């Protein structure tokens, strides 16, 4: 299955796309907004074409071909998410490094008016079935798998916790406390100092 079919199968039809930065320059990849998929009321912004760049891992000899995604409530979807994905993707290309599970990027400012969430935590897209996280080489002639990386909005205190305690502890806390990770106005997790 090609990347677009894989994305639209879970995330819904592509409704909008961006191929230029707000300053007008063409981008080396696109950003698409999908809606009406398997998660009712959720719109997802996703890079398309970032995976054409081989990004080295900082922790192994492996290279990663990845696309990044941000999922938000449809009623709050008119936000800075395409530009944020463009900036993160350009940084990865410039720094020649993949975004790995447990990495934190930002802060970018509040994700929505009145939101305390301002950074992103890189994770696997657990809100879909296991087969969604990786797009296998397919009929489109691509010889490499594509990893989908979900960028979860987090607060400053959550970002600080990841820095001090690591991603294993943070994901354990998320599992225990079970916050609504699509809620841009959710309360911070209750975390040990």
C-alpha positions as CSV (number, residue, x, y, z in Angstrom):
1,X,0.0,0.0,0.0
2,X,1.3,3.5,-0.8
3,X,1.7,6.2,1.9
4,X,-1.4,8.2,0.9
5,X,-3.7,5.2,0.9
6,X,-2.2,4.0,4.3
7,X,-2.9,7.4,5.8
8,X,-6.3,8.0,4.4
9,X,-7.4,4.4,5.4
10,X,-7.0,5.4,9.1
11,X,-7.0,9.2,9.3
12,X,-9.7,10.0,6.6
13,X,-9.5,11.9,3.4
14,X,-7.0,14.6,2.8
15,X,-8.9,17.9,3.0
16,X,-6.1,20.4,2.7
17,X,-2.4,20.4,1.8
18,X,0.6,22.8,2.1
19,X,3.7,22.7,-0.1
20,X,5.0,26.1,0.7
21,X,6.3,27.7,3.9
22,X,4.4,30.8,5.0
23,X,7.3,32.9,3.7
24,X,6.5,31.5,0.2
25,X,9.5,29.3,-0.3
26,X,8.8,25.7,-1.6
27,X,9.1,23.0,1.0
28,X,11.0,19.7,0.5
29,X,7.9,17.8,1.7
30,X,4.2,18.6,2.1
31,X,1.8,18.7,5.0
32,X,-1.7,17.3,4.7
33,X,-4.7,17.7,6.9
34,X,-6.9,14.6,7.1
35,X,-10.4,14.3,8.7
36,X,-13.4,12.0,8.9
37,X,-11.2,8.9,9.7
38,X,-11.5,6.2,12.3
39,X,-11.2,8.7,15.2
40,X,-14.5,10.7,15.1
41,X,-14.0,14.4,15.7
42,X,-10.2,14.3,15.2
43,X,-8.3,16.0,12.4
44,X,-4.7,14.9,11.8
45,X,-1.9,16.9,10.2
46,X,0.8,14.8,8.7
47,X,4.0,15.3,6.7
48,X,4.0,13.7,3.3
49,X,7.4,13.3,1.7
50,X,9.7,13.9,4.7
51,X,10.3,10.1,4.5
52,X,12.1,10.6,1.2
53,X,15.0,11.9,3.4
54,X,17.1,9.2,5.1
55,X,17.6,10.5,8.7
56,X,20.3,8.8,10.8
57,X,19.4,7.6,14.3
58,X,21.4,9.1,17.2
59,X,21.4,5.8,19.1
60,X,22.1,3.2,16.4
61,X,23.6,2.8,12.9
62,X,20.1,2.6,11.5
63,X,18.6,5.2,9.3
64,X,15.0,6.2,9.6
65,X,12.4,7.3,7.0
66,X,9.6,8.9,8.9
67,X,6.5,11.1,8.7
68,X,5.3,13.2,11.6
69,X,1.7,13.7,12.7
70,X,-0.3,15.9,15.1
71,X,-3.9,15.0,15.9
72,X,-6.3,17.6,17.3
73,X,-10.0,18.0,17.9
74,X,-11.7,19.1,14.7
75,X,-13.1,22.2,16.3
76,X,-9.6,23.3,17.2
77,X,-8.0,22.3,13.9
78,X,-7.5,25.9,12.7
79,X,-4.1,26.3,14.4
80,X,-0.4,26.6,13.7
81,X,0.1,22.8,13.1
82,X,1.1,22.9,9.4
83,X,3.9,25.5,10.2
84,X,5.0,23.6,13.3
85,X,5.3,20.3,11.2
86,X,7.2,22.2,8.5
87,X,9.6,23.7,11.1
88,X,10.2,20.4,12.9
89,X,10.7,18.5,9.6
90,X,13.1,21.2,8.3
91,X,15.1,21.0,11.5
92,X,15.4,17.2,11.2
93,X,16.7,17.5,7.6
94,X,19.1,20.3,8.5
95,X,20.4,18.4,11.6
96,X,20.5,15.1,9.7
97,X,18.8,13.2,12.6
98,X,15.6,11.3,13.1
99,X,13.1,12.2,15.7
100,X,13.0,9.2,18.1
101,X,10.5,7.9,20.6
102,X,10.8,9.9,23.8
103,X,12.2,13.0,22.1
104,X,10.7,16.4,23.1
105,X,10.5,19.3,20.6
106,X,9.5,22.9,21.4
107,X,8.2,24.9,23.1
108,X,6.1,26.5,20.3
109,X,3.7,28.4,22.5
110,X,0.2,27.4,23.5
111,X,-1.4,24.8,21.2
112,X,-4.8,26.6,21.5
113,X,-6.0,29.7,23.3
114,X,-5.9,29.0,27.1
115,X,-3.9,25.8,26.6
116,X,-0.9,25.0,28.8
117,X,0.4,22.5,26.2
118,X,3.3,24.0,24.3
119,X,5.8,21.3,23.3
120,X,5.5,17.9,21.6
121,X,6.5,14.4,22.8
122,X,7.4,11.9,20.0
123,X,5.7,8.6,20.3
124,X,4.2,5.7,18.4
125,X,0.6,6.3,17.2
126,X,-1.0,4.1,19.7
127,X,-4.5,5.5,19.0
128,X,-4.6,3.3,15.9
129,X,-3.9,-0.5,15.3
130,X,-0.4,-1.8,15.5
131,X,0.0,-2.0,11.7
132,X,-0.5,1.7,11.3
133,X,2.8,2.7,12.9
134,X,4.9,1.5,10.0
135,X,4.2,1.6,6.2
136,X,5.8,-1.4,4.6
137,X,7.6,-1.1,1.3
138,X,4.9,-1.2,-1.3
139,X,3.4,-1.1,-4.8
140,X,4.7,2.5,-5.1
141,X,8.2,1.2,-5.7
142,X,9.5,2.3,-2.3
143,X,12.2,0.0,-1.0
144,X,12.1,1.2,2.7
145,X,9.5,1.2,5.5
146,X,8.2,4.5,6.7
147,X,7.8,5.1,10.4
148,X,4.9,7.3,11.6
149,X,5.7,9.4,14.6
150,X,2.9,10.9,16.6
151,X,3.7,14.3,18.2
152,X,1.7,14.5,21.4
153,X,1.2,18.0,22.9
154,X,2.7,18.3,26.4
155,X,3.2,20.9,29.0
156,X,6.4,22.5,30.3
157,X,6.3,20.4,33.5
158,X,5.8,17.2,31.5
159,X,8.7,18.2,29.2
160,X,10.8,18.8,32.3
161,X,9.8,15.3,33.7
162,X,10.9,13.6,30.4
163,X,14.3,15.4,30.7
164,X,14.8,14.3,34.3
165,X,13.3,10.8,34.3
166,X,13.3,9.6,30.7
167,X,10.6,8.4,28.3
168,X,9.9,5.1,30.0
169,X,8.8,6.8,33.2
170,X,6.8,9.4,31.3
171,X,4.9,6.7,29.3
172,X,4.3,4.7,32.5
173,X,2.7,7.8,34.0
174,X,0.6,8.4,30.9
175,X,-0.6,4.9,31.0
176,X,-1.5,5.1,34.7
177,X,-3.2,8.5,34.5
178,X,-4.8,7.9,31.1
179,X,-5.2,11.5,30.0
180,X,-7.1,12.4,26.8
181,X,-4.1,13.1,24.7
182,X,-6.3,14.8,22.0
183,X,-7.6,17.4,24.6
184,X,-5.5,20.6,24.1
185,X,-6.9,22.0,27.4
186,X,-6.2,18.9,29.5
187,X,-4.6,19.3,32.9
188,X,-0.9,18.5,33.4
189,X,-0.1,14.9,34.5
190,X,0.6,14.7,38.3
191,X,4.3,13.9,38.2
192,X,6.9,13.5,40.9
193,X,9.6,16.2,41.0
